[in-house]
Amino acid sequence: MPIIENSLRRKLEAGELATSLNVVHWRTVNIAGIARECGFDWLFLDLEHNTMDLDTAAQICVAALPQGIAPIVRVPSHDQFQATRILDGGAMGVVVPHVDTPEQARNIVENCKYPPLGRRSFTAPLAQLGFAPLPPREAMEVMNRNTMVIVMLETPTAIANADAIAAVPGVDGLLIGTNDLAAEMGLPGEFGHERIEHAYATMIAACAAHGKFPGMGGVYDHAL
């Protein structure tokens, strides 16, 4: 099993749209092959809003790797172990909810990236490396390149800090959680509201200024 490059990152770097299949109620590893056949680019394994255990999530991640479907896991909190254990278990990245400040973003990067970007503890062998016993320096470089840290902006405070958050080295993408943002703004479900549109414009501009990837969550209306 060779070293697996992050197919989601490659597609985004090419300037293309990448769509996810959200895994909330599914519990079996064949979801990865189904996602590939249906034309999705990555799995969004949501551990914030379901009861899936870590071992099940890790098995789905490992099953997705040879399918060319990037397994990205939304962890339930900012706690270090929530991210590092699933990254050690095969995830190609994490989505971290409720990030309001650049300080929080820096702490998340420290947890998830190896030196010199972060302070993640190194272990081997890793499924993302084909279980190959690479020298630590090489392994850390490959993993830092392929591990995506995506932070979620879900409050007006986070939107106001979007530029500073996007400027944090090691943050790869900003993803608006539109349901929570709209609720925080007193606009639950009003995804087409001008204030929501302005929030997206602010986030996208921040990403463009700092070379990061912008993401949309919770909006399934094609017109929007």
Secondary structure, DSSP 8 states (H G I E B T S, - for coil): ------HHHHHHHTT----EEEESS--STTHHHHHHHTT--EEEEESSSS---HHHHHHHHHHHGGGT-EEEEE-SSS-HHHHHHHHHTT-SEEEE----SHHHHHHHHHHHS-TTT------S--GGGTT----HHHHHHHHHHH-EEEEEE-SHHHHHTHHHHHTSTT--EEEEEHHHHHHHTT-TT-TTSHHHHHHHHHHHHHHHHHT-EEEEES---S--
